[in-house]
Amino acid sequence: MLGEGPCQGVPDGRVRGQDPIGHVQAARHYAERYRNLHQFYEAVFSALAERGELTSPIEPAALATMTIALINGLQQQWLFDRDSVNVEGAIRTFLLSIIPGLAA
């Protein structure tokens, strides 16, 4: 219920004392960062596909999404288990599976 306890809520869903402007700015920053990263990976995969160097049947836009998800997931796993998560090795294996020319 609004108005009870140490974190008194307000009707717009925020908790008093929160910095909604800072959260909005951070959200915008990370949304833009994601868009830029996605555009970069999509452009790289598109260029590789045009040159015949991409062996995946998956569209470049989907590969871009998958690459970002892989990297984000690996980073999160690494935070919890640094000794057994090989971030570089997993990313290299993924990329080699779709761009065999990287092995050369």
Backbone atoms as SQL, in Angstrom:
CREATE TABLE atoms (id INTEGER PRIMARY KEY, chain TEXT, resi INTEGER, resn TEXT, atom TEXT, x REAL, y REAL, z REAL);
INSERT INTO atoms VALUES
  (1, 'A', 1, 'MET', 'N', 0.840, -1.177, 0.000),
  (2, 'A', 1, 'MET', 'CA', 0.000, 0.000, 0.000),
  (3, 'A', 1, 'MET', 'C', 0.883, 1.239, 0.000),
  (4, 'A', 2, 'LEU', 'N', 0.474, 2.254, -0.733),
  (5, 'A', 2, 'LEU', 'CA', 1.248, 3.484, -0.805),
  (6, 'A', 2, 'LEU', 'C', 1.309, 4.158, 0.555),
  (7, 'A', 3, 'GLY', 'N', 2.457, 4.727, 0.853),
  (8, 'A', 3, 'GLY', 'CA', 2.594, 5.506, 2.072),
  (9, 'A', 3, 'GLY', 'C', 2.970, 4.699, 3.296),
  (10, 'A', 4, 'GLU', 'N', 3.247, 3.406, 3.168),
  (11, 'A', 4, 'GLU', 'CA', 3.612, 2.589, 4.327),
  (12, 'A', 4, 'GLU', 'C', 5.061, 2.145, 4.224),
  (13, 'A', 5, 'GLY', 'N', 5.718, 1.937, 5.361),
  (14, 'A', 5, 'GLY', 'CA', 7.067, 1.400, 5.400),
  (15, 'A', 5, 'GLY', 'C', 8.127, 2.426, 5.033),
  (16, 'A', 6, 'PRO', 'N', 9.400, 1.984, 5.053),
  (17, 'A', 6, 'PRO', 'CA', 10.505, 2.904, 4.800),
  (18, 'A', 6, 'PRO', 'C', 10.599, 3.368, 3.348),
  (19, 'A', 7, 'CYS', 'N', 10.075, 2.598, 2.425),
  (20, 'A', 7, 'CYS', 'CA', 10.118, 2.970, 1.006),
  (21, 'A', 7, 'CYS', 'C', 8.722, 3.371, 0.584),
  (22, 'A', 8, 'GLN', 'N', 8.373, 4.581, 0.888),
  (23, 'A', 8, 'GLN', 'CA', 7.024, 5.040, 0.588),
  (24, 'A', 8, 'GLN', 'C', 6.863, 5.269, -0.895),
  (25, 'A', 9, 'GLY', 'N', 5.922, 4.544, -1.501),
  (26, 'A', 9, 'GLY', 'CA', 5.713, 4.634, -2.934),
  (27, 'A', 9, 'GLY', 'C', 4.931, 5.867, -3.325),
  (28, 'A', 10, 'VAL', 'N', 5.035, 6.199, -4.568),
  (29, 'A', 10, 'VAL', 'CA', 4.256, 7.294, -5.139),
  (30, 'A', 10, 'VAL', 'C', 3.491, 6.725, -6.327),
  (31, 'A', 11, 'PRO', 'N', 2.416, 7.354, -6.746),
  (32, 'A', 11, 'PRO', 'CA', 1.552, 6.776, -7.775),
  (33, 'A', 11, 'PRO', 'C', 2.217, 6.404, -9.092),
  (34, 'A', 12, 'ASP', 'N', 3.305, 7.059, -9.487),
  (35, 'A', 12, 'ASP', 'CA', 3.905, 6.729, -10.785),
  (36, 'A', 12, 'ASP', 'C', 4.817, 5.505, -10.718),
  (37, 'A', 13, 'GLY', 'N', 4.848, 4.816, -9.597),
  (38, 'A', 13, 'GLY', 'CA', 5.605, 3.579, -9.489),
  (39, 'A', 13, 'GLY', 'C', 7.012, 3.746, -8.949),
  (40, 'A', 14, 'ARG', 'N', 7.463, 4.976, -8.789),
  (41, 'A', 14, 'ARG', 'CA', 8.798, 5.193, -8.244),
  (42, 'A', 14, 'ARG', 'C', 8.765, 5.128, -6.727),
  (43, 'A', 15, 'VAL', 'N', 9.919, 4.962, -6.162),
  (44, 'A', 15, 'VAL', 'CA', 10.073, 5.015, -4.720),
  (45, 'A', 15, 'VAL', 'C', 10.658, 6.374, -4.396),
  (46, 'A', 16, 'ARG', 'N', 10.175, 6.988, -3.350),
  (47, 'A', 16, 'ARG', 'CA', 10.705, 8.304, -2.986),
  (48, 'A', 16, 'ARG', 'C', 12.203, 8.216, -2.765),
  (49, 'A', 17, 'GLY', 'N', 12.894, 9.197, -3.267),
  (50, 'A', 17, 'GLY', 'CA', 14.332, 9.235, -3.127),
  (51, 'A', 17, 'GLY', 'C', 15.054, 8.716, -4.369),
  (52, 'A', 18, 'GLN', 'N', 14.330, 8.069, -5.279),
  (53, 'A', 18, 'GLN', 'CA', 14.962, 7.613, -6.504),
  (54, 'A', 18, 'GLN', 'C', 15.287, 8.798, -7.397),
  (55, 'A', 19, 'ASP', 'N', 16.235, 8.600, -8.271),
  (56, 'A', 19, 'ASP', 'CA', 16.622, 9.621, -9.236),
  (57, 'A', 19, 'ASP', 'C', 16.097, 9.211, -10.606),
  (58, 'A', 20, 'PRO', 'N', 14.865, 9.560, -10.936),
  (59, 'A', 20, 'PRO', 'CA', 14.306, 9.102, -12.205),
  (60, 'A', 20, 'PRO', 'C', 15.046, 9.653, -13.413),
  (61, 'A', 21, 'ILE', 'N', 15.614, 10.850, -13.309),
  (62, 'A', 21, 'ILE', 'CA', 16.323, 11.429, -14.442),
  (63, 'A', 21, 'ILE', 'C', 17.599, 10.644, -14.692),
  (64, 'A', 22, 'GLY', 'N', 18.316, 10.298, -13.645),
  (65, 'A', 22, 'GLY', 'CA', 19.535, 9.501, -13.799),
  (66, 'A', 22, 'GLY', 'C', 19.240, 8.149, -14.412),
  (67, 'A', 23, 'HIS', 'N', 18.144, 7.531, -13.998),
  (68, 'A', 23, 'HIS', 'CA', 17.770, 6.235, -14.555),
  (69, 'A', 23, 'HIS', 'C', 17.411, 6.366, -16.034),
  (70, 'A', 24, 'VAL', 'N', 16.716, 7.421, -16.368),
  (71, 'A', 24, 'VAL', 'CA', 16.329, 7.647, -17.761),
  (72, 'A', 24, 'VAL', 'C', 17.580, 7.865, -18.608),
  (73, 'A', 25, 'GLN', 'N', 18.507, 8.659, -18.113),
  (74, 'A', 25, 'GLN', 'CA', 19.748, 8.910, -18.857),
  (75, 'A', 25, 'GLN', 'C', 20.555, 7.631, -19.021),
  (76, 'A', 26, 'ALA', 'N', 20.631, 6.827, -17.979),
  (77, 'A', 26, 'ALA', 'CA', 21.362, 5.561, -18.063),
  (78, 'A', 26, 'ALA', 'C', 20.681, 4.626, -19.055),
  (79, 'A', 27, 'ALA', 'N', 19.369, 4.562, -19.003),
  (80, 'A', 27, 'ALA', 'CA', 18.631, 3.693, -19.927),
  (81, 'A', 27, 'ALA', 'C', 18.868, 4.125, -21.367),
  (82, 'A', 28, 'ARG', 'N', 18.843, 5.421, -21.604),
  (83, 'A', 28, 'ARG', 'CA', 19.098, 5.931, -22.959),
  (84, 'A', 28, 'ARG', 'C', 20.513, 5.594, -23.412),
  (85, 'A', 29, 'HIS', 'N', 21.476, 5.760, -22.508),
  (86, 'A', 29, 'HIS', 'CA', 22.871, 5.472, -22.827),
  (87, 'A', 29, 'HIS', 'C', 23.031, 4.009, -23.236),
  (88, 'A', 30, 'TYR', 'N', 22.501, 3.096, -22.435),
  (89, 'A', 30, 'TYR', 'CA', 22.673, 1.673, -22.725),
  (90, 'A', 30, 'TYR', 'C', 21.853, 1.231, -23.926),
  (91, 'A', 31, 'ALA', 'N', 20.708, 1.846, -24.158),
  (92, 'A', 31, 'ALA', 'CA', 19.920, 1.530, -25.349),
  (93, 'A', 31, 'ALA', 'C', 20.684, 1.958, -26.604),
  (94, 'A', 32, 'GLU', 'N', 21.289, 3.129, -26.552),
  (95, 'A', 32, 'GLU', 'CA', 22.079, 3.613, -27.694),
  (96, 'A', 32, 'GLU', 'C', 23.319, 2.748, -27.892),
  (97, 'A', 33, 'ARG', 'N', 23.955, 2.384, -26.804),
  (98, 'A', 33, 'ARG', 'CA', 25.134, 1.512, -26.872),
  (99, 'A', 33, 'ARG', 'C', 24.763, 0.185, -27.523),
  (100, 'A', 34, 'TYR', 'N', 23.635, -0.393, -27.129),
  (101, 'A', 34, 'TYR', 'CA', 23.185, -1.653, -27.714),
  (102, 'A', 34, 'TYR', 'C', 22.914, -1.480, -29.211),
  (103, 'A', 35, 'ARG', 'N', 22.203, -0.414, -29.583),
  (104, 'A', 35, 'ARG', 'CA', 21.903, -0.180, -31.003),
  (105, 'A', 35, 'ARG', 'C', 23.185, -0.057, -31.816),
  (106, 'A', 36, 'ASN', 'N', 24.146, 0.698, -31.305),
  (107, 'A', 36, 'ASN', 'CA', 25.412, 0.884, -32.010),
  (108, 'A', 36, 'ASN', 'C', 26.170, -0.435, -32.159),
  (109, 'A', 37, 'LEU', 'N', 26.210, -1.205, -31.087),
  (110, 'A', 37, 'LEU', 'CA', 26.882, -2.498, -31.128),
  (111, 'A', 37, 'LEU', 'C', 26.191, -3.430, -32.113),
  (112, 'A', 38, 'HIS', 'N', 24.869, -3.446, -32.066),
  (113, 'A', 38, 'HIS', 'CA', 24.102, -4.309, -32.968),
  (114, 'A', 38, 'HIS', 'C', 24.350, -3.904, -34.418),
  (115, 'A', 39, 'GLN', 'N', 24.330, -2.612, -34.701),
  (116, 'A', 39, 'GLN', 'CA', 24.587, -2.137, -36.061),
  (117, 'A', 39, 'GLN', 'C', 25.993, -2.517, -36.517),
  (118, 'A', 40, 'PHE', 'N', 26.954, -2.411, -35.616),
  (119, 'A', 40, 'PHE', 'CA', 28.331, -2.774, -35.946),
  (120, 'A', 40, 'PHE', 'C', 28.434, -4.247, -36.313),
  (121, 'A', 41, 'TYR', 'N', 27.928, -5.125, -35.442),
  (122, 'A', 41, 'TYR', 'CA', 28.009, -6.560, -35.718),
  (123, 'A', 41, 'TYR', 'C', 27.227, -6.936, -36.969),
  (124, 'A', 42, 'GLU', 'N', 26.066, -6.334, -37.155),
  (125, 'A', 42, 'GLU', 'CA', 25.276, -6.626, -38.349),
  (126, 'A', 42, 'GLU', 'C', 26.036, -6.216, -39.613),
  (127, 'A', 43, 'ALA', 'N', 26.678, -5.063, -39.580),
  (128, 'A', 43, 'ALA', 'CA', 27.456, -4.599, -40.735),
  (129, 'A', 43, 'ALA', 'C', 28.632, -5.532, -41.013),
  (130, 'A', 44, 'VAL', 'N', 29.311, -5.971, -39.957),
  (131, 'A', 44, 'VAL', 'CA', 30.437, -6.892, -40.128),
  (132, 'A', 44, 'VAL', 'C', 29.953, -8.209, -40.726),
  (133, 'A', 45, 'PHE', 'N', 28.880, -8.785, -40.161),
  (134, 'A', 45, 'PHE', 'CA', 28.373, -10.057, -40.671),
  (135, 'A', 45, 'PHE', 'C', 27.843, -9.912, -42.095),
  (136, 'A', 46, 'SER', 'N', 27.231, -8.779, -42.414),
  (137, 'A', 46, 'SER', 'CA', 26.746, -8.538, -43.783),
  (138, 'A', 46, 'SER', 'C', 27.913, -8.479, -44.765),
  (139, 'A', 47, 'ALA', 'N', 28.963, -7.771, -44.393),
  (140, 'A', 47, 'ALA', 'CA', 30.142, -7.671, -45.263),
  (141, 'A', 47, 'ALA', 'C', 30.777, -9.043, -45.468),
  (142, 'A', 48, 'LEU', 'N', 30.882, -9.820, -44.400),
  (143, 'A', 48, 'LEU', 'CA', 31.444, -11.169, -44.522),
  (144, 'A', 48, 'LEU', 'C', 30.574, -12.047, -45.415),
  (145, 'A', 49, 'ALA', 'N', 29.254, -11.921, -45.280),
  (146, 'A', 49, 'ALA', 'CA', 28.334, -12.708, -46.111),
  (147, 'A', 49, 'ALA', 'C', 28.486, -12.323, -47.581),
  (148, 'A', 50, 'GLU', 'N', 28.610, -11.036, -47.854),
  (149, 'A', 50, 'GLU', 'CA', 28.770, -10.574, -49.242),
  (150, 'A', 50, 'GLU', 'C', 30.054, -11.100, -49.870),
  (151, 'A', 51, 'ARG', 'N', 31.091, -11.285, -49.051),
  (152, 'A', 51, 'ARG', 'CA', 32.366, -11.799, -49.553),
  (153, 'A', 51, 'ARG', 'C', 32.419, -13.327, -49.538),
  (154, 'A', 52, 'GLY', 'N', 31.344, -13.959, -49.072),
  (155, 'A', 52, 'GLY', 'CA', 31.302, -15.412, -49.017),
  (156, 'A', 52, 'GLY', 'C', 32.104, -16.010, -47.880),
  (157, 'A', 53, 'GLU', 'N', 32.414, -15.220, -46.881),
  (158, 'A', 53, 'GLU', 'CA', 33.230, -15.685, -45.762),
  (159, 'A', 53, 'GLU', 'C', 32.401, -16.074, -44.540),
  (160, 'A', 54, 'LEU', 'N', 31.103, -15.910, -44.620),
  (161, 'A', 54, 'LEU', 'CA', 30.206, -16.258, -43.515),
  (162, 'A', 54, 'LEU', 'C', 29.504, -17.549, -43.895),
  (163, 'A', 55, 'THR', 'N', 29.678, -18.600, -43.101),
  (164, 'A', 55, 'THR', 'CA', 29.112, -19.902, -43.460),
  (165, 'A', 55, 'THR', 'C', 27.764, -20.179, -42.808),
  (166, 'A', 56, 'SER', 'N', 27.265, -19.283, -42.035),
  (167, 'A', 56, 'SER', 'CA', 25.998, -19.497, -41.343),
  (168, 'A', 56, 'SER', 'C', 24.812, -19.150, -42.241),
  (169, 'A', 57, 'PRO', 'N', 23.754, -19.956, -42.160),
  (170, 'A', 57, 'PRO', 'CA', 22.534, -19.612, -42.895),
  (171, 'A', 57, 'PRO', 'C', 21.693, -18.566, -42.155),
  (172, 'A', 58, 'ILE', 'N', 22.130, -18.183, -40.982),
  (173, 'A', 58, 'ILE', 'CA', 21.395, -17.221, -40.151),
  (174, 'A', 58, 'ILE', 'C', 21.656, -15.813, -40.666),
  (175, 'A', 59, 'GLU', 'N', 20.609, -15.012, -40.726),
  (176, 'A', 59, 'GLU', 'CA', 20.714, -13.624, -41.212),
  (177, 'A', 59, 'GLU', 'C', 21.671, -12.815, -40.328),
  (178, 'A', 60, 'PRO', 'N', 22.418, -11.870, -40.929),
  (179, 'A', 60, 'PRO', 'CA', 23.352, -11.042, -40.162),
  (180, 'A', 60, 'PRO', 'C', 22.724, -10.330, -38.960),
  (181, 'A', 61, 'ALA', 'N', 21.497, -9.848, -39.079),
  (182, 'A', 61, 'ALA', 'CA', 20.856, -9.165, -37.944),
  (183, 'A', 61, 'ALA', 'C', 20.664, -10.126, -36.772),
  (184, 'A', 62, 'ALA', 'N', 20.258, -11.352, -37.061),
  (185, 'A', 62, 'ALA', 'CA', 20.078, -12.340, -35.999),
  (186, 'A', 62, 'ALA', 'C', 21.423, -12.745, -35.400),
  (187, 'A', 63, 'LEU', 'N', 22.443, -12.870, -36.250),
  (188, 'A', 63, 'LEU', 'CA', 23.785, -13.182, -35.745),
  (189, 'A', 63, 'LEU', 'C', 24.299, -12.065, -34.828),
  (190, 'A', 64, 'ALA', 'N', 23.984, -10.828, -35.175),
  (191, 'A', 64, 'ALA', 'CA', 24.376, -9.701, -34.322),
  (192, 'A', 64, 'ALA', 'C', 23.725, -9.827, -32.951),
  (193, 'A', 65, 'THR', 'N', 22.437, -10.125, -32.937),
  (194, 'A', 65, 'THR', 'CA', 21.722, -10.303, -31.668),
  (195, 'A', 65, 'THR', 'C', 22.318, -11.452, -30.877),
  (196, 'A', 66, 'MET', 'N', 22.591, -12.560, -31.552),
  (197, 'A', 66, 'MET', 'CA', 23.149, -13.733, -30.881),
  (198, 'A', 66, 'MET', 'C', 24.541, -13.456, -30.315),
  (199, 'A', 67, 'THR', 'N', 25.336, -12.700, -31.059),
  (200, 'A', 67, 'THR', 'CA', 26.685, -12.376, -30.594),
  (201, 'A', 67, 'THR', 'C', 26.640, -11.535, -29.330),
  (202, 'A', 68, 'ILE', 'N', 25.791, -10.536, -29.320),
  (203, 'A', 68, 'ILE', 'CA', 25.662, -9.685, -28.132),
  (204, 'A', 68, 'ILE', 'C', 25.154, -10.502, -26.953),
  (205, 'A', 69, 'ALA', 'N', 24.168, -11.366, -27.195),
  (206, 'A', 69, 'ALA', 'CA', 23.628, -12.208, -26.115),
  (207, 'A', 69, 'ALA', 'C', 24.703, -13.144, -25.574),
  (208, 'A', 70, 'LEU', 'N', 25.501, -13.717, -26.465),
  (209, 'A', 70, 'LEU', 'CA', 26.582, -14.606, -26.046),
  (210, 'A', 70, 'LEU', 'C', 27.581, -13.867, -25.163),
  (211, 'A', 71, 'ILE', 'N', 28.019, -12.707, -25.627),
  (212, 'A', 71, 'ILE', 'CA', 29.011, -11.940, -24.866),
  (213, 'A', 71, 'ILE', 'C', 28.449, -11.519, -23.510),
  (214, 'A', 72, 'ASN', 'N', 27.226, -11.012, -23.495),
  (215, 'A', 72, 'ASN', 'CA', 26.618, -10.598, -22.229),
  (216, 'A', 72, 'ASN', 'C', 26.466, -11.776, -21.275),
  (217, 'A', 73, 'GLY', 'N', 26.004, -12.903, -21.796),
  (218, 'A', 73, 'GLY', 'CA', 25.824, -14.087, -20.958),
  (219, 'A', 73, 'GLY', 'C', 27.132, -14.608, -20.404),
  (220, 'A', 74, 'LEU', 'N', 28.151, -14.633, -21.236),
  (221, 'A', 74, 'LEU', 'CA', 29.465, -15.094, -20.780),
  (222, 'A', 74, 'LEU', 'C', 30.034, -14.175, -19.708),
  (223, 'A', 75, 'GLN', 'N', 29.855, -12.876, -19.892),
  (224, 'A', 75, 'GLN', 'CA', 30.345, -11.934, -18.874),
  (225, 'A', 75, 'GLN', 'C', 29.650, -12.174, -17.541),
  (226, 'A', 76, 'GLN', 'N', 28.359, -12.404, -17.595),
  (227, 'A', 76, 'GLN', 'CA', 27.619, -12.656, -16.359),
  (228, 'A', 76, 'GLN', 'C', 28.089, -13.953, -15.706),
  (229, 'A', 77, 'GLN', 'N', 28.256, -15.017, -16.492),
  (230, 'A', 77, 'GLN', 'CA', 28.739, -16.279, -15.931),
  (231, 'A', 77, 'GLN', 'C', 30.133, -16.119, -15.338),
  (232, 'A', 78, 'TRP', 'N', 30.986, -15.365, -16.024),
  (233, 'A', 78, 'TRP', 'CA', 32.346, -15.147, -15.553),
  (234, 'A', 78, 'TRP', 'C', 32.355, -14.447, -14.195),
  (235, 'A', 79, 'LEU', 'N', 31.415, -13.516, -14.000),
  (236, 'A', 79, 'LEU', 'CA', 31.347, -12.821, -12.706),
  (237, 'A', 79, 'LEU', 'C', 31.104, -13.782, -11.547),
  (238, 'A', 80, 'PHE', 'N', 30.380, -14.858, -11.822),
  (239, 'A', 80, 'PHE', 'CA', 30.054, -15.824, -10.775),
  (240, 'A', 80, 'PHE', 'C', 31.045, -16.979, -10.687),
  (241, 'A', 81, 'ASP', 'N', 31.784, -17.251, -11.757),
  (242, 'A', 81, 'ASP', 'CA', 32.690, -18.402, -11.763),
  (243, 'A', 81, 'ASP', 'C', 33.871, -18.129, -12.687),
  (244, 'A', 82, 'ARG', 'N', 34.755, -17.285, -12.247),
  (245, 'A', 82, 'ARG', 'CA', 35.882, -16.856, -13.077),
  (246, 'A', 82, 'ARG', 'C', 36.840, -17.989, -13.422),
  (247, 'A', 83, 'ASP', 'N', 36.911, -18.999, -12.585),
  (248, 'A', 83, 'ASP', 'CA', 37.874, -20.074, -12.819),
  (249, 'A', 83, 'ASP', 'C', 37.462, -21.030, -13.938),
  (250, 'A', 84, 'SER', 'N', 36.170, -21.183, -14.171),
  (251, 'A', 84, 'SER', 'CA', 35.762, -22.183, -15.160),
  (252, 'A', 84, 'SER', 'C', 35.140, -21.596, -16.426),
  (253, 'A', 85, 'VAL', 'N', 34.940, -20.290, -16.484),
  (254, 'A', 85, 'VAL', 'CA', 34.339, -19.677, -17.670),
  (255, 'A', 85, 'VAL', 'C', 35.438, -19.033, -18.509),
  (256, 'A', 86, 'ASN', 'N', 35.615, -19.578, -19.705),
  (257, 'A', 86, 'ASN', 'CA', 36.624, -19.066, -20.629),
  (258, 'A', 86, 'ASN', 'C', 35.899, -18.185, -21.652),
  (259, 'A', 87, 'VAL', 'N', 35.776, -16.923, -21.338),
  (260, 'A', 87, 'VAL', 'CA', 35.035, -15.986, -22.185),
  (261, 'A', 87, 'VAL', 'C', 35.649, -15.924, -23.575),
  (262, 'A', 88, 'GLU', 'N', 36.941, -15.693, -23.643),
  (263, 'A', 88, 'GLU', 'CA', 37.610, -15.568, -24.939),
  (264, 'A', 88, 'GLU', 'C', 37.460, -16.846, -25.758),
  (265, 'A', 89, 'GLY', 'N', 37.651, -17.991, -25.129),
  (266, 'A', 89, 'GLY', 'CA', 37.554, -19.258, -25.841),
  (267, 'A', 89, 'GLY', 'C', 36.160, -19.519, -26.389),
  (268, 'A', 90, 'ALA', 'N', 35.142, -19.204, -25.614),
  (269, 'A', 90, 'ALA', 'CA', 33.764, -19.417, -26.064),
  (270, 'A', 90, 'ALA', 'C', 33.408, -18.497, -27.228),
  (271, 'A', 91, 'ILE', 'N', 33.824, -17.251, -27.141),
  (272, 'A', 91, 'ILE', 'CA', 33.547, -16.304, -28.236),
  (273, 'A', 91, 'ILE', 'C', 34.308, -16.726, -29.488),
  (274, 'A', 92, 'ARG', 'N', 35.553, -17.119, -29.323),
  (275, 'A', 92, 'ARG', 'CA', 36.364, -17.569, -30.462),
  (276, 'A', 92, 'ARG', 'C', 35.730, -18.799, -31.118),
  (277, 'A', 93, 'THR', 'N', 35.276, -19.756, -30.315),
  (278, 'A', 93, 'THR', 'CA', 34.644, -20.958, -30.850),
  (279, 'A', 93, 'THR', 'C', 33.384, -20.613, -31.629),
  (280, 'A', 94, 'PHE', 'N', 32.561, -19.727, -31.080),
  (281, 'A', 94, 'PHE', 'CA', 31.345, -19.308, -31.773),
  (282, 'A', 94, 'PHE', 'C', 31.683, -18.655, -33.108),
  (283, 'A', 95, 'LEU', 'N', 32.601, -17.702, -33.085),
  (284, 'A', 95, 'LEU', 'CA', 32.943, -16.987, -34.312),
  (285, 'A', 95, 'LEU', 'C', 33.588, -17.911, -35.344),
  (286, 'A', 96, 'LEU', 'N', 34.425, -18.839, -34.911),
  (287, 'A', 96, 'LEU', 'CA', 35.027, -19.787, -35.835),
  (288, 'A', 96, 'LEU', 'C', 33.977, -20.703, -36.475),
  (289, 'A', 97, 'SER', 'N', 32.884, -20.944, -35.761),
  (290, 'A', 97, 'SER', 'CA', 31.840, -21.814, -36.316),
  (291, 'A', 97, 'SER', 'C', 31.083, -21.148, -37.457),
  (292, 'A', 98, 'ILE', 'N', 31.121, -19.826, -37.527),
  (293, 'A', 98, 'ILE', 'CA', 30.413, -19.117, -38.598),
  (294, 'A', 98, 'ILE', 'C', 31.360, -18.387, -39.557),
  (295, 'A', 99, 'ILE', 'N', 32.619, -18.208, -39.125),
  (296, 'A', 99, 'ILE', 'CA', 33.619, -17.536, -39.975),
  (297, 'A', 99, 'ILE', 'C', 34.896, -18.398, -39.939),
  (298, 'A', 100, 'PRO', 'N', 34.915, -19.495, -40.692),
  (299, 'A', 100, 'PRO', 'CA', 36.062, -20.398, -40.649),
  (300, 'A', 100, 'PRO', 'C', 37.382, -19.734, -41.012),
  (301, 'A', 101, 'GLY', 'N', 37.337, -18.680, -41.804),
  (302, 'A', 101, 'GLY', 'CA', 38.557, -17.983, -42.212),
  (303, 'A', 101, 'GLY', 'C', 39.332, -17.362, -41.062),
  (304, 'A', 102, 'LEU', 'N', 38.708, -17.218, -39.919),
  (305, 'A', 102, 'LEU', 'CA', 39.407, -16.667, -38.769),
  (306, 'A', 102, 'LEU', 'C', 40.515, -17.593, -38.270),
  (307, 'A', 103, 'ALA', 'N', 40.395, -18.869, -38.577),
  (308, 'A', 103, 'ALA', 'CA', 41.387, -19.843, -38.121),
  (309, 'A', 103, 'ALA', 'C', 42.712, -19.691, -38.855),
  (310, 'A', 104, 'ALA', 'N', 42.669, -19.079, -40.010),
  (311, 'A', 104, 'ALA', 'CA', 43.897, -18.951, -40.827),
  (312, 'A', 104, 'ALA', 'C', 44.858, -17.937, -40.278);
